[in-house]
Amino acid sequence: MVEPVGNHYVVARPVYSENLFNEEHEKLHRHHKTFWDHLKQYFCCSPQKVKKIALGLFPIISWLPAYRFKEWILSDIVSGLNTGLVAVLQGLAFALLVNVPPGYGLYAAFFPNLVYFIFGTSRHISVGPFPVLSLMVGATVVRLVPDDIAGNGTSMNISAINEERVMVAATVTFLSGVFQLLLGILQFGFIVIYLSQSLISGFTTAAAVHVLVSQLKFMLQLSVPGFNTPFGIIYTLESVFSQISDTNIADLVTSLIVLLIVFVVKEMNDRYKAKLPAPIPIELLVTVLAALISYYVNLEEKYNVAVIGQLEEGFQVPVAPDAGILQKCVGDSISIAIVGFAVAFSVAKVYSIKYDYPIDGNQELIAFGLGNILGGSFKGFASSTALSRSGVQESTGGKTQIAGIISAGIVLIVIVAIGFLLAPLQKSVLASLALGNLKGMLMQFKEVGILWRKDKYDCVIWVTTFLAAVFLGLDIGLATAVAFQLLTVVIRSQFPSCTILANVGRSDIYRNRKDYTDIYEPEGVKIFRCSSPIFFANIEFFREKLITAVGFNPLRVLRKRNKALRKIRKMLKKGELQVTPKGLICMANYIYESDEELDNNRIEELDQPTNMTDLPIQIDWGAELPPGITVPWVDIHSIILDFSSVSFLDFSAMRVLQKTLKEFVRINIDIYIAGAHEGFLDKLESCAFFDEEIKPSMLFLTIHDAVLHILMKKDLATSPKLKLTEERWSSNNGAITISNGLRSRQGTVRLLFQVAALQLKETAPRAAQGNC
Amino acid sequence: MVEPVGNHYVVARPVYSENLFNEEHEKLHRHHKTFWDHLKQYFCCSPQKVKKIALGLFPIISWLPAYRFKEWILSDIVSGLNTGLVAVLQGLAFALLVNVPPGYGLYAAFFPNLVYFIFGTSRHISVGPFPVLSLMVGATVVRLVPDDIAGNGTSMNISAINEERVMVAATVTFLSGVFQLLLGILQFGFIVIYLSQSLISGFTTAAAVHVLVSQLKFMLQLSVPGFNTPFGIIYTLESVFSQISDTNIADLVTSLIVLLIVFVVKEMNDRYKAKLPAPIPIELLVTVLAALISYYVNLEEKYNVAVIGQLEEGFQVPVAPDAGILQKCVGDSISIAIVGFAVAFSVAKVYSIKYDYPIDGNQELIAFGLGNILGGSFKGFASSTALSRSGVQESTGGKTQIAGIISAGIVLIVIVAIGFLLAPLQKSVLASLALGNLKGMLMQFKEVGILWRKDKYDCVIWVTTFLAAVFLGLDIGLATAVAFQLLTVVIRSQFPSCTILANVGRSDIYRNRKDYTDIYEPEGVKIFRCSSPIFFANIEFFREKLITAVGFNPLRVLRKRNKALRKIRKMLKKGELQVTPKGLICMANYIYESDEELDNNRIEELDQPTNMTDLPIQIDWGAELPPGITVPWVDIHSIILDFSSVSFLDFSAMRVLQKTLKEFVRINIDIYIAGAHEGFLDKLESCAFFDEEIKPSMLFLTIHDAVLHILMKKDLATSPKLKLTEERWSSNNGAITISNGLRSRQGTVRLLFQVAALQLKETAPRAAQGNC
């Protein structure tokens, strides 16, 4: 039994090679599912499974009948009203980011909610426009319908352009919905895991910068063409600053005032969170106030400010997406689909953990996909969820998506009835309100310093993502960032720390020999540790490090030995060497001759194992050789490779590893692999790794097992006649190590231990009492 | 000392936590170089370093003065002559792949050789055109100057188009040379490691398929437009088969005869390799014969076959690359630069290993870069090395690049003097000769089956690379394949095998508990092993697996406990519960009430550690609770995480891990991390991983150390009064395990061992002799 001995670690067992261990401890034969089994299971069909899938597809069937009407309806209504008002304002504001008339933002806030009510699995997120996503749609819109055509714009021209832009936004939304739906059906919900926290943080910060820059034109009332090429942000800024003298002062002043108010009140909301019954709805107040002022002062005519103007009343007839546009925005749609889903899912997850209910990534994809398809058909633009709006829905007491559907009702009322009230609102007010939400995202800049101190790679990912997304644009930037991030995983594994280990403290612990003074290295043994998986990208690195660690290139040594053998054969033939019982004796005075030129066919022979069967004597490469014959001095006889961190080994790596090990084996160096994970032996066997030179018996359970095996083997080799004449028990640093330099059958030793144990049984209490 | 005891593994030492081990074994303070140190060292300048760099830049300075003129010059001349003839033929044949007049292939075979002679580090490769690379250049050429413009071609029109095509080929070659030069200067020679064997194999097979398809039009003499869009290969085949009835029978017959002869003779060359003094130069023989027949039979006029025609005589004046074309072929140039280098480097490496001399990847990049810049300026196309031609150069005795420069001389002679002799040669003969070299590449299809059995991932990489390169084109295909390959590395680590371990054989060995019958799991302890690095893409997977393994969600348990506490407080307040020495006693009959609704602010409280300081009694969650209060039953008290395979942990993962561990700690489960690699503790400390709840003392050296620590702690907890009353030594399966259920100071145990050792010293020989 494993039982503690005070604070001591006491173990005595046979030295286990992998083979011996498997012999002594029978392994259960387990059936491991193959790829096909998994596939079959996945596609097998049973009534239960169908029912489960159907229920999963319509989560509303599960939650609506269980709705606790009395308890929940009131808070859902309150939450729905609040969220609805925020949704209206955000819809209008984010429509500016899309570069379409503000009214279309209301459609984006309305339709997806209806779908999510039926298909969504999160109870707390508020579905609708999201600034980053709006900006991404906006970028596509501007690329396909650029401003500069409108440069000489009459009002007629502008409305035509707007119509085209709405069409592009709707089409790209539709297409991204299709992608989301497909991903959901194909169960690709797991893709979000490739967006790490650092990447999302860098990306949203970059998006905030884009929002900031794109809102400048509304705040200053300048006509800035859109640029959606790489480095577009620089062109935009250039364009803004070149016309800065044309700024509309009234808009600028309004923007600054609104920004100031919003920031101050939001700061207060944060600071006095605990004391306030609910956050001050500052956006709503500012909007109402600004609309009233604008209407009564008649800002539009007096100061020539840009106002929202007449909203589209009611709904537009649904349209089929334009095939021509579809082709041009495939790439954009994919990135919009992924970013939209990733943002919504991460927000939904926060609430699912907080309130402890399950959400399903694939079902969320389906819900957002259908939502965007519907929204796109009705000329809305891509929706996801805004963190701020979901925060409102949850903090004002929303319990289920009933709150969501009520907020959609509010949006509906604005669309069909009271939209005209917003007509006099300045666009610059909306722009400022959109900017007011960016503070949190921009504050993420602080993370760079923290990350640099904690993990250089994560920091580099953040910075790369940010720079790529700012300068290359959000879509190309995202792709670049993801590719870069995958590369960092490879790079992290690619330059593993390869160290030479030594025994520390004379027990079974092996550590980097450079780190400790109290170390013991068995003579002629190198213990080499590679601390990462080994695969195509680092196997050469591994090989080089191993060769550096042992201090010689095995292939070169092998060739020199084979060359020496050829020479010896030649000399024996010529009679220049004579075989005596003491070894080879040189009969002729040796005259230096240059290395013979080898022809190309014979060079391969040098890579074969040294063959001495035709020689009358075995040559000991470590002993003195006949004059004129030299081979490199090899001072080790065994190498132990610690593979405990090698979590996988690919086929390319295996080939090179096999070749390298073979080179060592051919110059009579024993190779041991210690600590390999379970299944490693089977894997190697199935790949035909083993042959006559490389045998499965090289695998040992731990480094210490391998070291003991080597010591015993060497002991036997050096003193074959010694037989049970010496036993030493030495006690060192609280550790018993037993040493006897001989071959003893297992039974002998076992008996020996039993006797020792009996003796101790009597002795120990006395000794212990004496100390207490 | 570590010495073997027969075949036994005997260890006794203190139980080591990471902290205790570091206390007992002083760690040397080593200065680890920072990022900036490396940078400084890299850019520091010394006269030696400058000299070394200069010598490295011109390898010829090192090898030419050491040239053994007498020994080597003859074989170099023989090799040069042979290689030169092959180079001429291949130059002409591969020019067809580029879609330029054959004569330009000679420039590609000439100029880069001059540069490589000075700058190259390999002694055996033959620099010049390479079919895959020619094909890649050809794809660009066809894209920028499509055939269909030439559809209605007069001879005038065709020559204009040819001129333009030559210009495109030269420009893309020039640009790829610039990229190679840049990569070489920036020391990016390591990029080749990202091209794994499976990837290169799949890619070259795909290239062979492209070559095959592209040569059809010459073999059948059809005018097929070039398609360089994704799926271009399908369009090409469609075009070929739609006009198959227009085949020129004379060309088809010639092609088939040539192909047959070449295949048979090459097969014979292979089979009788040992017996033949040199391979039969079948290409040369066929060419001479075909040219003679064509000239005397006058095939061109009689059968309307396409012949090479008049070659450009002499050299063209060098031209500056066309800026307009440059812009359009940046992507192609990058892939040509990388593929060209990768192929040449891998061939060079084979010879460098065979003949044991160093080659330098970065210097090779510089050599090929300069070669392509020069070649492009003189209207050549991209060069690398052809495996077959390098084989000729090496097997006919080439020792140094002197052979290369001689082969360039042969090409020069053909260019300036005897090119007219080749004029009557049929293009279909050249096409067949090019195809004759593909057999080896196409045979690589066999690898798919082998790879599938040995490593599924490598097989998938091969197939993906092949399909991508065939259908998407070589450039996009290569990029896709590399990205996919990086993804596989991530995926391999992404779904680590997470297993629950148990003690096997009652010693210090822990294995998957499902695999063995003879297992021992300490009560209440879970040993969990994750066999891969943990990073953003698998941390959630790790968390889920851990929760599944322990059987409960710690956060949920914590919340239930906190809810139960609230209820108990309420009941105590109401007097429904009374505190007695035996525990809490319920005074009221319990009436069921539904779970109280929690308002949103209070839900966070539930995630805090359970706080019982205000209660008059500590609550034992395992004992019976007052009626109506239930908490989930937790049957474990300790979790050991085996981190020996976790080669790195990124910052995203660390955050989630910290949160997860905290959840366990808050429900009073002890967490231990065992076997973490060196430096792990420092890393965690620098990332502020530890706090009041998660302490560095959780790290133990091995699983067994942690298990012993837990057993001792639990022993103390369950029998606090037991004091040095019992010692047991039990012997089991050849292993000593010592157990005593008590607190004993280290000194006591040490003495105990010393006494035991002394006793054994006397006893052992007797016992051993008795057995011998």
Chai-1 contact restraints between the chains, C-beta under 6 A:
chainA,res_idxA,chainB,res_idxB,connection_type,confidence,min_distance_angstrom,max_distance_angstrom,comment,restraint_id
A,V2,B,N503,contact,1.0,0.0,6.0,A-B,restraint_1
A,V2,B,R506,contact,1.0,0.0,6.0,A-B,restraint_2
A,E3,B,S739,contact,1.0,0.0,6.0,A-B,restraint_3
A,P4,B,L708,contact,1.0,0.0,6.0,A-B,restraint_4
A,P4,B,L711,contact,1.0,0.0,6.0,A-B,restraint_5
A,P4,B,M712,contact,1.0,0.0,6.0,A-B,restraint_6
A,V5,B,I738,contact,1.0,0.0,6.0,A-B,restraint_7
A,V5,B,N740,contact,1.0,0.0,6.0,A-B,restraint_8
A,G6,B,S744,contact,1.0,0.0,6.0,A-B,restraint_9
A,G6,B,V749,contact,1.0,0.0,6.0,A-B,restraint_10
A,N7,B,P14,contact,1.0,0.0,6.0,A-B,restraint_11
A,N7,B,V15,contact,1.0,0.0,6.0,A-B,restraint_12
A,H8,B,V749,contact,1.0,0.0,6.0,A-B,restraint_13
A,Y9,B,R13,contact,1.0,0.0,6.0,A-B,restraint_14
A,Y9,B,V15,contact,1.0,0.0,6.0,A-B,restraint_15
A,Y9,B,D705,contact,1.0,0.0,6.0,A-B,restraint_16
A,Y9,B,L708,contact,1.0,0.0,6.0,A-B,restraint_17
A,V10,B,A12,contact,1.0,0.0,6.0,A-B,restraint_18
A,V10,B,I738,contact,1.0,0.0,6.0,A-B,restraint_19
A,V11,B,V11,contact,1.0,0.0,6.0,A-B,restraint_20
A,V11,B,S507,contact,1.0,0.0,6.0,A-B,restraint_21
A,V11,B,D508,contact,1.0,0.0,6.0,A-B,restraint_22
A,A12,B,V10,contact,1.0,0.0,6.0,A-B,restraint_23
A,A12,B,A735,contact,1.0,0.0,6.0,A-B,restraint_24
A,A12,B,I736,contact,1.0,0.0,6.0,A-B,restraint_25
A,R13,B,Y9,contact,1.0,0.0,6.0,A-B,restraint_26
A,R13,B,S507,contact,1.0,0.0,6.0,A-B,restraint_27
A,R13,B,A735,contact,1.0,0.0,6.0,A-B,restraint_28
A,P14,B,N7,contact,1.0,0.0,6.0,A-B,restraint_29
A,P14,B,H8,contact,1.0,0.0,6.0,A-B,restraint_30
A,P14,B,G734,contact,1.0,0.0,6.0,A-B,restraint_31
A,V15,B,N7,contact,1.0,0.0,6.0,A-B,restraint_32
A,V15,B,Y9,contact,1.0,0.0,6.0,A-B,restraint_33
A,H25,B,V504,contact,1.0,0.0,6.0,A-B,restraint_34
A,H25,B,G505,contact,1.0,0.0,6.0,A-B,restraint_35
A,H25,B,Y516,contact,1.0,0.0,6.0,A-B,restraint_36
A,H25,B,D518,contact,1.0,0.0,6.0,A-B,restraint_37
A,K27,B,D515,contact,1.0,0.0,6.0,A-B,restraint_38
A,L28,B,D515,contact,1.0,0.0,6.0,A-B,restraint_39
A,I193,B,A537,contact,1.0,0.0,6.0,A-B,restraint_40
A,Y194,B,A537,contact,1.0,0.0,6.0,A-B,restraint_41
A,S196,B,F536,contact,1.0,0.0,6.0,A-B,restraint_42
A,S196,B,S652,contact,1.0,0.0,6.0,A-B,restraint_43
A,Q197,B,S652,contact,1.0,0.0,6.0,A-B,restraint_44
A,K454,B,F651,contact,1.0,0.0,6.0,A-B,restraint_45
A,K454,B,C687,contact,1.0,0.0,6.0,A-B,restraint_46
A,D455,B,F651,contact,1.0,0.0,6.0,A-B,restraint_47
A,D458,B,F651,contact,1.0,0.0,6.0,A-B,restraint_48
A,L486,B,L486,contact,1.0,0.0,6.0,A-B,restraint_49
A,L486,B,L487,contact,1.0,0.0,6.0,A-B,restraint_50
A,L486,B,V490,contact,1.0,0.0,6.0,A-B,restraint_51
A,L487,B,L486,contact,1.0,0.0,6.0,A-B,restraint_52
A,V489,B,V490,contact,1.0,0.0,6.0,A-B,restraint_53
A,V490,B,L486,contact,1.0,0.0,6.0,A-B,restraint_54
A,V490,B,V489,contact,1.0,0.0,6.0,A-B,restraint_55
A,R492,B,F648,contact,1.0,0.0,6.0,A-B,restraint_56
A,N503,B,V2,contact,1.0,0.0,6.0,A-B,restraint_57
A,V504,B,H25,contact,1.0,0.0,6.0,A-B,restraint_58
A,G505,B,H25,contact,1.0,0.0,6.0,A-B,restraint_59
A,R506,B,V2,contact,1.0,0.0,6.0,A-B,restraint_60
A,S507,B,V11,contact,1.0,0.0,6.0,A-B,restraint_61
A,S507,B,R13,contact,1.0,0.0,6.0,A-B,restraint_62
A,D508,B,V11,contact,1.0,0.0,6.0,A-B,restraint_63
A,N512,B,E678,contact,1.0,0.0,6.0,A-B,restraint_64
A,D515,B,K27,contact,1.0,0.0,6.0,A-B,restraint_65
A,D515,B,L28,contact,1.0,0.0,6.0,A-B,restraint_66
A,Y516,B,H25,contact,1.0,0.0,6.0,A-B,restraint_67
A,D518,B,H25,contact,1.0,0.0,6.0,A-B,restraint_68
A,S531,B,S647,contact,1.0,0.0,6.0,A-B,restraint_69
A,S531,B,H677,contact,1.0,0.0,6.0,A-B,restraint_70
A,S532,B,S647,contact,1.0,0.0,6.0,A-B,restraint_71
A,F536,B,S196,contact,1.0,0.0,6.0,A-B,restraint_72
A,A537,B,I193,contact,1.0,0.0,6.0,A-B,restraint_73
A,S644,B,S644,contact,1.0,0.0,6.0,A-B,restraint_74
A,S645,B,S645,contact,1.0,0.0,6.0,A-B,restraint_75
A,S645,B,S647,contact,1.0,0.0,6.0,A-B,restraint_76
A,S647,B,S531,contact,1.0,0.0,6.0,A-B,restraint_77
A,S647,B,S532,contact,1.0,0.0,6.0,A-B,restraint_78
A,S647,B,S645,contact,1.0,0.0,6.0,A-B,restraint_79
A,F648,B,R492,contact,1.0,0.0,6.0,A-B,restraint_80
A,F651,B,K454,contact,1.0,0.0,6.0,A-B,restraint_81
A,F651,B,D455,contact,1.0,0.0,6.0,A-B,restraint_82
A,F651,B,D458,contact,1.0,0.0,6.0,A-B,restraint_83
A,S652,B,S196,contact,1.0,0.0,6.0,A-B,restraint_84
A,S652,B,Q197,contact,1.0,0.0,6.0,A-B,restraint_85
A,H677,B,S531,contact,1.0,0.0,6.0,A-B,restraint_86
A,E678,B,N512,contact,1.0,0.0,6.0,A-B,restraint_87
A,C687,B,K454,contact,1.0,0.0,6.0,A-B,restraint_88
A,L708,B,P4,contact,1.0,0.0,6.0,A-B,restraint_89
A,L708,B,Y9,contact,1.0,0.0,6.0,A-B,restraint_90
A,L711,B,P4,contact,1.0,0.0,6.0,A-B,restraint_91
A,M712,B,P4,contact,1.0,0.0,6.0,A-B,restraint_92
A,L724,B,A768,contact,1.0,0.0,6.0,A-B,restraint_93
A,L724,B,C772,contact,1.0,0.0,6.0,A-B,restraint_94
A,E727,B,A764,contact,1.0,0.0,6.0,A-B,restraint_95
A,E727,B,P765,contact,1.0,0.0,6.0,A-B,restraint_96
A,W729,B,A757,contact,1.0,0.0,6.0,A-B,restraint_97
A,W729,B,L760,contact,1.0,0.0,6.0,A-B,restraint_98
A,W729,B,K761,contact,1.0,0.0,6.0,A-B,restraint_99
A,S731,B,F753,contact,1.0,0.0,6.0,A-B,restraint_100
A,S731,B,Q754,contact,1.0,0.0,6.0,A-B,restraint_101
A,S731,B,A757,contact,1.0,0.0,6.0,A-B,restraint_102
A,G734,B,P14,contact,1.0,0.0,6.0,A-B,restraint_103
A,G734,B,R750,contact,1.0,0.0,6.0,A-B,restraint_104
A,A735,B,A12,contact,1.0,0.0,6.0,A-B,restraint_105
A,A735,B,R13,contact,1.0,0.0,6.0,A-B,restraint_106
A,I736,B,A12,contact,1.0,0.0,6.0,A-B,restraint_107
A,I736,B,F753,contact,1.0,0.0,6.0,A-B,restraint_108
A,I738,B,V5,contact,1.0,0.0,6.0,A-B,restraint_109
A,I738,B,V10,contact,1.0,0.0,6.0,A-B,restraint_110
A,S739,B,E3,contact,1.0,0.0,6.0,A-B,restraint_111
A,N740,B,V5,contact,1.0,0.0,6.0,A-B,restraint_112
A,S744,B,G6,contact,1.0,0.0,6.0,A-B,restraint_113
A,T748,B,A768,contact,1.0,0.0,6.0,A-B,restraint_114
A,T748,B,N771,contact,1.0,0.0,6.0,A-B,restraint_115
A,V749,B,G6,contact,1.0,0.0,6.0,A-B,restraint_116
A,V749,B,H8,contact,1.0,0.0,6.0,A-B,restraint_117
A,R750,B,G734,contact,1.0,0.0,6.0,A-B,restraint_118
A,L751,B,A767,contact,1.0,0.0,6.0,A-B,restraint_119
A,L751,B,N771,contact,1.0,0.0,6.0,A-B,restraint_120
A,L752,B,A764,contact,1.0,0.0,6.0,A-B,restraint_121
A,L752,B,A767,contact,1.0,0.0,6.0,A-B,restraint_122
A,L752,B,A768,contact,1.0,0.0,6.0,A-B,restraint_123
A,F753,B,S731,contact,1.0,0.0,6.0,A-B,restraint_124
A,F753,B,I736,contact,1.0,0.0,6.0,A-B,restraint_125
A,Q754,B,S731,contact,1.0,0.0,6.0,A-B,restraint_126
A,V755,B,T763,contact,1.0,0.0,6.0,A-B,restraint_127
A,V755,B,A767,contact,1.0,0.0,6.0,A-B,restraint_128
A,A756,B,L760,contact,1.0,0.0,6.0,A-B,restraint_129
A,A757,B,W729,contact,1.0,0.0,6.0,A-B,restraint_130
A,A757,B,S731,contact,1.0,0.0,6.0,A-B,restraint_131
A,Q759,B,Q759,contact,1.0,0.0,6.0,A-B,restraint_132
A,Q759,B,T763,contact,1.0,0.0,6.0,A-B,restraint_133
A,L760,B,W729,contact,1.0,0.0,6.0,A-B,restraint_134
A,L760,B,A756,contact,1.0,0.0,6.0,A-B,restraint_135
A,K761,B,W729,contact,1.0,0.0,6.0,A-B,restraint_136
A,T763,B,V755,contact,1.0,0.0,6.0,A-B,restraint_137
A,T763,B,Q759,contact,1.0,0.0,6.0,A-B,restraint_138
A,A764,B,E727,contact,1.0,0.0,6.0,A-B,restraint_139
A,A764,B,L752,contact,1.0,0.0,6.0,A-B,restraint_140
A,P765,B,E727,contact,1.0,0.0,6.0,A-B,restraint_141
A,A767,B,L751,contact,1.0,0.0,6.0,A-B,restraint_142
A,A767,B,L752,contact,1.0,0.0,6.0,A-B,restraint_143
A,A767,B,V755,contact,1.0,0.0,6.0,A-B,restraint_144
A,A768,B,L724,contact,1.0,0.0,6.0,A-B,restraint_145
A,A768,B,T748,contact,1.0,0.0,6.0,A-B,restraint_146
A,A768,B,L752,contact,1.0,0.0,6.0,A-B,restraint_147
A,N771,B,T748,contact,1.0,0.0,6.0,A-B,restraint_148
A,N771,B,L751,contact,1.0,0.0,6.0,A-B,restraint_149
A,C772,B,L724,contact,1.0,0.0,6.0,A-B,restraint_150
